[in-house]
Amino acid sequence: MHAQYGDEGPSGPVKQWHMVLDEKSVALCGRDIDPGAATLDQTEWGRTKETCCRACGVNWLQSVPFLADEHDRQDYLP
């Protein structure tokens, strides 16, 4: 995950988070990302106070398999 900043740049708050594969500077939504932007581990997706890019989320979730045996069922079943 890489940060996208607002008008203030890196000195200001994070505007939203994007998913980037292989440490490239282009997000899954196609947006160019500053290579020096703050990063977070992909496991933080959806857990930040800032929004996460919806287009990146869709692309990322479609590319990552959900393997039920790797997750605790109580986390996703009522």
Jmol script that loads the backbone (N, CA, C; Angstrom):
load data "model"
ATOM      1  N   MET A   1       0.845  -1.175   0.000  1.00  0.00           N
ATOM      2  CA  MET A   1       0.000   0.000   0.000  1.00  0.00           C
ATOM      3  C   MET A   1       0.891   1.238   0.000  1.00  0.00           C
ATOM      4  N   HIS A   2       0.541   2.202  -0.841  1.00  0.00           N
ATOM      5  CA  HIS A   2       1.277   3.455  -0.911  1.00  0.00           C
ATOM      6  C   HIS A   2       0.306   4.621  -0.733  1.00  0.00           C
ATOM      7  N   ALA A   3       0.797   5.651  -0.079  1.00  0.00           N
ATOM      8  CA  ALA A   3      -0.026   6.824   0.205  1.00  0.00           C
ATOM      9  C   ALA A   3      -0.135   7.745  -1.004  1.00  0.00           C
ATOM     10  N   GLN A   4      -1.294   8.364  -1.118  1.00  0.00           N
ATOM     11  CA  GLN A   4      -1.497   9.480  -2.046  1.00  0.00           C
ATOM     12  C   GLN A   4      -1.754  10.682  -1.159  1.00  0.00           C
ATOM     13  N   TYR A   5      -1.013  11.752  -1.393  1.00  0.00           N
ATOM     14  CA  TYR A   5      -1.147  12.948  -0.572  1.00  0.00           C
ATOM     15  C   TYR A   5      -2.033  13.980  -1.253  1.00  0.00           C
ATOM     16  N   GLY A   6      -2.522  14.914  -0.477  1.00  0.00           N
ATOM     17  CA  GLY A   6      -3.325  16.011  -1.003  1.00  0.00           C
ATOM     18  C   GLY A   6      -2.445  17.139  -1.504  1.00  0.00           C
ATOM     19  N   ASP A   7      -2.989  18.347  -1.533  1.00  0.00           N
ATOM     20  CA  ASP A   7      -2.295  19.510  -2.066  1.00  0.00           C
ATOM     21  C   ASP A   7      -1.020  19.868  -1.293  1.00  0.00           C
ATOM     22  N   GLU A   8      -0.951  19.505  -0.023  1.00  0.00           N
ATOM     23  CA  GLU A   8       0.210  19.845   0.799  1.00  0.00           C
ATOM     24  C   GLU A   8       1.390  18.906   0.570  1.00  0.00           C
ATOM     25  N   GLY A   9       1.189  17.848  -0.190  1.00  0.00           N
ATOM     26  CA  GLY A   9       2.255  16.887  -0.443  1.00  0.00           C
ATOM     27  C   GLY A   9       2.557  16.054   0.792  1.00  0.00           C
ATOM     28  N   PRO A  10       3.730  15.462   0.847  1.00  0.00           N
ATOM     29  CA  PRO A  10       4.084  14.572   1.958  1.00  0.00           C
ATOM     30  C   PRO A  10       4.071  15.227   3.333  1.00  0.00           C
ATOM     31  N   SER A  11       4.132  16.569   3.388  1.00  0.00           N
ATOM     32  CA  SER A  11       4.081  17.239   4.691  1.00  0.00           C
ATOM     33  C   SER A  11       2.660  17.289   5.245  1.00  0.00           C
ATOM     34  N   GLY A  12       1.679  17.027   4.396  1.00  0.00           N
ATOM     35  CA  GLY A  12       0.283  17.038   4.818  1.00  0.00           C
ATOM     36  C   GLY A  12      -0.233  15.634   5.082  1.00  0.00           C
ATOM     37  N   PRO A  13      -1.520  15.526   5.322  1.00  0.00           N
ATOM     38  CA  PRO A  13      -2.100  14.218   5.605  1.00  0.00           C
ATOM     39  C   PRO A  13      -2.233  13.343   4.354  1.00  0.00           C
ATOM     40  N   VAL A  14      -2.363  12.057   4.585  1.00  0.00           N
ATOM     41  CA  VAL A  14      -2.607  11.104   3.498  1.00  0.00           C
ATOM     42  C   VAL A  14      -4.040  11.311   3.013  1.00  0.00           C
ATOM     43  N   LYS A  15      -4.204  11.447   1.711  1.00  0.00           N
ATOM     44  CA  LYS A  15      -5.536  11.616   1.122  1.00  0.00           C
ATOM     45  C   LYS A  15      -6.229  10.264   1.006  1.00  0.00           C
ATOM     46  N   GLN A  16      -5.517   9.277   0.464  1.00  0.00           N
ATOM     47  CA  GLN A  16      -6.045   7.916   0.403  1.00  0.00           C
ATOM     48  C   GLN A  16      -4.901   6.946   0.131  1.00  0.00           C
ATOM     49  N   TRP A  17      -5.191   5.678   0.303  1.00  0.00           N
ATOM     50  CA  TRP A  17      -4.202   4.615   0.119  1.00  0.00           C
ATOM     51  C   TRP A  17      -4.483   3.866  -1.168  1.00  0.00           C
ATOM     52  N   HIS A  18      -3.416   3.480  -1.852  1.00  0.00           N
ATOM     53  CA  HIS A  18      -3.506   2.723  -3.099  1.00  0.00           C
ATOM     54  C   HIS A  18      -2.738   1.420  -2.957  1.00  0.00           C
ATOM     55  N   MET A  19      -3.159   0.420  -3.704  1.00  0.00           N
ATOM     56  CA  MET A  19      -2.452  -0.855  -3.730  1.00  0.00           C
ATOM     57  C   MET A  19      -1.478  -0.844  -4.899  1.00  0.00           C
ATOM     58  N   VAL A  20      -0.247  -1.211  -4.618  1.00  0.00           N
ATOM     59  CA  VAL A  20       0.816  -1.242  -5.610  1.00  0.00           C
ATOM     60  C   VAL A  20       1.463  -2.618  -5.557  1.00  0.00           C
ATOM     61  N   LEU A  21       1.642  -3.242  -6.705  1.00  0.00           N
ATOM     62  CA  LEU A  21       2.288  -4.554  -6.747  1.00  0.00           C
ATOM     63  C   LEU A  21       3.775  -4.408  -7.016  1.00  0.00           C
ATOM     64  N   ASP A  22       4.558  -5.255  -6.411  1.00  0.00           N
ATOM     65  CA  ASP A  22       5.991  -5.343  -6.684  1.00  0.00           C
ATOM     66  C   ASP A  22       6.735  -4.030  -6.498  1.00  0.00           C
ATOM     67  N   GLU A  23       6.283  -3.224  -5.553  1.00  0.00           N
ATOM     68  CA  GLU A  23       6.958  -1.960  -5.221  1.00  0.00           C
ATOM     69  C   GLU A  23       7.128  -1.024  -6.420  1.00  0.00           C
ATOM     70  N   LYS A  24       6.207  -1.091  -7.349  1.00  0.00           N
ATOM     71  CA  LYS A  24       6.230  -0.176  -8.497  1.00  0.00           C
ATOM     72  C   LYS A  24       5.613   1.157  -8.073  1.00  0.00           C
ATOM     73  N   SER A  25       5.726   2.164  -8.925  1.00  0.00           N
ATOM     74  CA  SER A  25       5.162   3.467  -8.578  1.00  0.00           C
ATOM     75  C   SER A  25       3.876   3.759  -9.347  1.00  0.00           C
ATOM     76  N   VAL A  26       3.204   2.697  -9.816  1.00  0.00           N
ATOM     77  CA  VAL A  26       1.893   2.839 -10.438  1.00  0.00           C
ATOM     78  C   VAL A  26       0.920   1.956  -9.670  1.00  0.00           C
ATOM     79  N   ALA A  27      -0.154   2.565  -9.189  1.00  0.00           N
ATOM     80  CA  ALA A  27      -1.151   1.823  -8.414  1.00  0.00           C
ATOM     81  C   ALA A  27      -1.997   0.947  -9.337  1.00  0.00           C
ATOM     82  N   LEU A  28      -2.707   0.000  -8.750  1.00  0.00           N
ATOM     83  CA  LEU A  28      -3.566  -0.888  -9.536  1.00  0.00           C
ATOM     84  C   LEU A  28      -4.662  -0.131 -10.272  1.00  0.00           C
ATOM     85  N   CYS A  29      -5.005   1.064  -9.809  1.00  0.00           N
ATOM     86  CA  CYS A  29      -6.018   1.879 -10.484  1.00  0.00           C
ATOM     87  C   CYS A  29      -5.423   2.669 -11.646  1.00  0.00           C
ATOM     88  N   GLY A  30      -4.087   2.648 -11.785  1.00  0.00           N
ATOM     89  CA  GLY A  30      -3.424   3.372 -12.858  1.00  0.00           C
ATOM     90  C   GLY A  30      -2.800   4.689 -12.440  1.00  0.00           C
ATOM     91  N   ARG A  31      -3.065   5.121 -11.217  1.00  0.00           N
ATOM     92  CA  ARG A  31      -2.520   6.403 -10.735  1.00  0.00           C
ATOM     93  C   ARG A  31      -1.020   6.274 -10.486  1.00  0.00           C
ATOM     94  N   ASP A  32      -0.262   7.295 -10.916  1.00  0.00           N
ATOM     95  CA  ASP A  32       1.165   7.348 -10.599  1.00  0.00           C
ATOM     96  C   ASP A  32       1.316   7.713  -9.131  1.00  0.00           C
ATOM     97  N   ILE A  33       2.158   6.970  -8.446  1.00  0.00           N
ATOM     98  CA  ILE A  33       2.382   7.175  -7.020  1.00  0.00           C
ATOM     99  C   ILE A  33       3.823   7.617  -6.804  1.00  0.00           C
ATOM    100  N   ASP A  34       4.012   8.587  -5.939  1.00  0.00           N
ATOM    101  CA  ASP A  34       5.352   9.053  -5.598  1.00  0.00           C
ATOM    102  C   ASP A  34       6.138   7.897  -4.986  1.00  0.00           C
ATOM    103  N   PRO A  35       7.291   7.536  -5.565  1.00  0.00           N
ATOM    104  CA  PRO A  35       8.070   6.411  -5.041  1.00  0.00           C
ATOM    105  C   PRO A  35       8.500   6.607  -3.581  1.00  0.00           C
ATOM    106  N   GLY A  36       8.544   7.858  -3.125  1.00  0.00           N
ATOM    107  CA  GLY A  36       8.925   8.133  -1.747  1.00  0.00           C
ATOM    108  C   GLY A  36       7.749   8.216  -0.784  1.00  0.00           C
ATOM    109  N   ALA A  37       6.546   7.908  -1.271  1.00  0.00           N
ATOM    110  CA  ALA A  37       5.351   7.993  -0.432  1.00  0.00           C
ATOM    111  C   ALA A  37       5.393   6.959   0.690  1.00  0.00           C
ATOM    112  N   ALA A  38       4.689   7.267   1.757  1.00  0.00           N
ATOM    113  CA  ALA A  38       4.593   6.334   2.880  1.00  0.00           C
ATOM    114  C   ALA A  38       3.986   5.021   2.400  1.00  0.00           C
ATOM    115  N   THR A  39       4.379   3.944   3.043  1.00  0.00           N
ATOM    116  CA  THR A  39       3.857   2.627   2.687  1.00  0.00           C
ATOM    117  C   THR A  39       3.324   1.921   3.926  1.00  0.00           C
ATOM    118  N   LEU A  40       2.424   1.003   3.691  1.00  0.00           N
ATOM    119  CA  LEU A  40       1.894   0.112   4.722  1.00  0.00           C
ATOM    120  C   LEU A  40       1.832  -1.289   4.129  1.00  0.00           C
ATOM    121  N   ASP A  41       1.827  -2.283   4.979  1.00  0.00           N
ATOM    122  CA  ASP A  41       1.676  -3.661   4.536  1.00  0.00           C
ATOM    123  C   ASP A  41       0.271  -3.866   3.977  1.00  0.00           C
ATOM    124  N   GLN A  42       0.141  -4.734   3.005  1.00  0.00           N
ATOM    125  CA  GLN A  42      -1.162  -4.988   2.373  1.00  0.00           C
ATOM    126  C   GLN A  42      -2.213  -5.474   3.358  1.00  0.00           C
ATOM    127  N   THR A  43      -1.801  -6.036   4.474  1.00  0.00           N
ATOM    128  CA  THR A  43      -2.767  -6.513   5.472  1.00  0.00           C
ATOM    129  C   THR A  43      -3.484  -5.371   6.175  1.00  0.00           C
ATOM    130  N   GLU A  44      -3.031  -4.145   5.977  1.00  0.00           N
ATOM    131  CA  GLU A  44      -3.680  -2.976   6.581  1.00  0.00           C
ATOM    132  C   GLU A  44      -4.812  -2.421   5.713  1.00  0.00           C
ATOM    133  N   TRP A  45      -5.044  -3.019   4.544  1.00  0.00           N
ATOM    134  CA  TRP A  45      -6.095  -2.536   3.629  1.00  0.00           C
ATOM    135  C   TRP A  45      -7.436  -2.501   4.363  1.00  0.00           C
ATOM    136  N   GLY A  46      -8.089  -1.353   4.341  1.00  0.00           N
ATOM    137  CA  GLY A  46      -9.391  -1.197   4.981  1.00  0.00           C
ATOM    138  C   GLY A  46      -9.325  -0.937   6.481  1.00  0.00           C
ATOM    139  N   ARG A  47      -8.144  -0.885   7.040  1.00  0.00           N
ATOM    140  CA  ARG A  47      -7.992  -0.661   8.488  1.00  0.00           C
ATOM    141  C   ARG A  47      -7.462   0.730   8.815  1.00  0.00           C
ATOM    142  N   THR A  48      -7.234   1.539   7.810  1.00  0.00           N
ATOM    143  CA  THR A  48      -6.687   2.869   8.037  1.00  0.00           C
ATOM    144  C   THR A  48      -7.810   3.869   8.259  1.00  0.00           C
ATOM    145  N   LYS A  49      -7.470   4.988   8.942  1.00  0.00           N
ATOM    146  CA  LYS A  49      -8.489   6.028   9.129  1.00  0.00           C
ATOM    147  C   LYS A  49      -8.751   6.765   7.819  1.00  0.00           C
ATOM    148  N   GLU A  50      -7.754   6.779   6.927  1.00  0.00           N
ATOM    149  CA  GLU A  50      -7.937   7.385   5.607  1.00  0.00           C
ATOM    150  C   GLU A  50      -8.615   6.362   4.692  1.00  0.00           C
ATOM    151  N   THR A  51      -9.261   6.864   3.658  1.00  0.00           N
ATOM    152  CA  THR A  51      -9.924   5.952   2.729  1.00  0.00           C
ATOM    153  C   THR A  51      -8.902   5.193   1.884  1.00  0.00           C
ATOM    154  N   CYS A  52      -9.343   4.068   1.375  1.00  0.00           N
ATOM    155  CA  CYS A  52      -8.552   3.271   0.442  1.00  0.00           C
ATOM    156  C   CYS A  52      -9.217   3.392  -0.923  1.00  0.00           C
ATOM    157  N   CYS A  53      -8.417   3.462  -1.953  1.00  0.00           N
ATOM    158  CA  CYS A  53      -8.920   3.615  -3.319  1.00  0.00           C
ATOM    159  C   CYS A  53      -9.812   2.431  -3.689  1.00  0.00           C
ATOM    160  N   ARG A  54     -11.026   2.724  -4.058  1.00  0.00           N
ATOM    161  CA  ARG A  54     -11.988   1.679  -4.395  1.00  0.00           C
ATOM    162  C   ARG A  54     -11.537   0.873  -5.616  1.00  0.00           C
ATOM    163  N   ALA A  55     -11.032   1.546  -6.642  1.00  0.00           N
ATOM    164  CA  ALA A  55     -10.597   0.849  -7.858  1.00  0.00           C
ATOM    165  C   ALA A  55      -9.426  -0.086  -7.559  1.00  0.00           C
ATOM    166  N   CYS A  56      -8.484   0.367  -6.738  1.00  0.00           N
ATOM    167  CA  CYS A  56      -7.374  -0.511  -6.345  1.00  0.00           C
ATOM    168  C   CYS A  56      -7.899  -1.725  -5.587  1.00  0.00           C
ATOM    169  N   GLY A  57      -8.848  -1.495  -4.694  1.00  0.00           N
ATOM    170  CA  GLY A  57      -9.415  -2.590  -3.905  1.00  0.00           C
ATOM    171  C   GLY A  57     -10.078  -3.635  -4.773  1.00  0.00           C
ATOM    172  N   VAL A  58     -10.857  -3.198  -5.752  1.00  0.00           N
ATOM    173  CA  VAL A  58     -11.530  -4.132  -6.656  1.00  0.00           C
ATOM    174  C   VAL A  58     -10.509  -4.949  -7.431  1.00  0.00           C
ATOM    175  N   ASN A  59      -9.516  -4.274  -8.002  1.00  0.00           N
ATOM    176  CA  ASN A  59      -8.495  -4.985  -8.772  1.00  0.00           C
ATOM    177  C   ASN A  59      -7.696  -5.947  -7.911  1.00  0.00           C
ATOM    178  N   TRP A  60      -7.356  -5.510  -6.721  1.00  0.00           N
ATOM    179  CA  TRP A  60      -6.560  -6.358  -5.834  1.00  0.00           C
ATOM    180  C   TRP A  60      -7.350  -7.581  -5.379  1.00  0.00           C
ATOM    181  N   LEU A  61      -8.595  -7.368  -4.943  1.00  0.00           N
ATOM    182  CA  LEU A  61      -9.409  -8.493  -4.463  1.00  0.00           C
ATOM    183  C   LEU A  61      -9.721  -9.490  -5.567  1.00  0.00           C
ATOM    184  N   GLN A  62      -9.818  -9.034  -6.792  1.00  0.00           N
ATOM    185  CA  GLN A  62     -10.062  -9.951  -7.900  1.00  0.00           C
ATOM    186  C   GLN A  62      -8.818 -10.756  -8.267  1.00  0.00           C
ATOM    187  N   SER A  63      -7.653 -10.268  -7.876  1.00  0.00           N
ATOM    188  CA  SER A  63      -6.419 -10.963  -8.230  1.00  0.00           C
ATOM    189  C   SER A  63      -5.887 -11.865  -7.120  1.00  0.00           C
ATOM    190  N   VAL A  64      -6.443 -11.744  -5.921  1.00  0.00           N
ATOM    191  CA  VAL A  64      -5.964 -12.522  -4.777  1.00  0.00           C
ATOM    192  C   VAL A  64      -6.993 -13.602  -4.460  1.00  0.00           C
ATOM    193  N   PRO A  65      -6.586 -14.861  -4.470  1.00  0.00           N
ATOM    194  CA  PRO A  65      -7.556 -15.924  -4.176  1.00  0.00           C
ATOM    195  C   PRO A  65      -7.948 -15.925  -2.701  1.00  0.00           C
ATOM    196  N   PHE A  66      -9.204 -16.233  -2.435  1.00  0.00           N
ATOM    197  CA  PHE A  66      -9.673 -16.408  -1.062  1.00  0.00           C
ATOM    198  C   PHE A  66      -9.654 -17.899  -0.772  1.00  0.00           C
ATOM    199  N   LEU A  67      -8.796 -18.297   0.111  1.00  0.00           N
ATOM    200  CA  LEU A  67      -8.686 -19.698   0.494  1.00  0.00           C
ATOM    201  C   LEU A  67      -9.230 -19.838   1.911  1.00  0.00           C
ATOM    202  N   ALA A  68     -10.433 -20.370   2.027  1.00  0.00           N
ATOM    203  CA  ALA A  68     -11.129 -20.424   3.299  1.00  0.00           C
ATOM    204  C   ALA A  68     -10.309 -21.098   4.393  1.00  0.00           C
ATOM    205  N   ASP A  69      -9.517 -22.078   4.044  1.00  0.00           N
ATOM    206  CA  ASP A  69      -8.733 -22.777   5.056  1.00  0.00           C
ATOM    207  C   ASP A  69      -7.646 -21.893   5.676  1.00  0.00           C
ATOM    208  N   GLU A  70      -7.354 -20.767   5.062  1.00  0.00           N
ATOM    209  CA  GLU A  70      -6.340 -19.867   5.599  1.00  0.00           C
ATOM    210  C   GLU A  70      -6.922 -18.823   6.543  1.00  0.00           C
ATOM    211  N   HIS A  71      -8.235 -18.850   6.760  1.00  0.00           N
ATOM    212  CA  HIS A  71      -8.896 -17.838   7.570  1.00  0.00           C
ATOM    213  C   HIS A  71      -9.741 -18.494   8.652  1.00  0.00           C
ATOM    214  N   ASP A  72      -9.897 -17.761   9.746  1.00  0.00           N
ATOM    215  CA  ASP A  72     -10.758 -18.237  10.818  1.00  0.00           C
ATOM    216  C   ASP A  72     -12.194 -17.970  10.384  1.00  0.00           C
ATOM    217  N   ARG A  73     -13.000 -18.992  10.305  1.00  0.00           N
ATOM    218  CA  ARG A  73     -14.382 -18.853   9.796  1.00  0.00           C
ATOM    219  C   ARG A  73     -15.204 -17.833  10.575  1.00  0.00           C
ATOM    220  N   GLN A  74     -14.930 -17.654  11.835  1.00  0.00           N
ATOM    221  CA  GLN A  74     -15.718 -16.701  12.620  1.00  0.00           C
ATOM    222  C   GLN A  74     -15.495 -15.257  12.144  1.00  0.00           C
ATOM    223  N   ASP A  75     -14.424 -15.024  11.377  1.00  0.00           N
ATOM    224  CA  ASP A  75     -14.166 -13.692  10.858  1.00  0.00           C
ATOM    225  C   ASP A  75     -15.032 -13.335   9.654  1.00  0.00           C
ATOM    226  N   TYR A  76     -15.583 -14.320   8.962  1.00  0.00           N
ATOM    227  CA  TYR A  76     -16.367 -14.008   7.768  1.00  0.00           C
ATOM    228  C   TYR A  76     -17.716 -14.707   7.688  1.00  0.00           C
ATOM    229  N   LEU A  77     -18.060 -15.533   8.639  1.00  0.00           N
ATOM    230  CA  LEU A  77     -19.386 -16.158   8.679  1.00  0.00           C
ATOM    231  C   LEU A  77     -20.129 -15.672   9.914  1.00  0.00           C
ATOM    232  N   PRO A  78     -21.440 -15.463   9.783  1.00  0.00           N
ATOM    233  CA  PRO A  78     -22.214 -14.988  10.961  1.00  0.00           C
ATOM    234  C   PRO A  78     -22.289 -16.037  12.044  1.00  0.00           C
TER     235      PRO A  78
END
end "model"
wireframe off; spacefill off
backbone 0.3
color backbone group
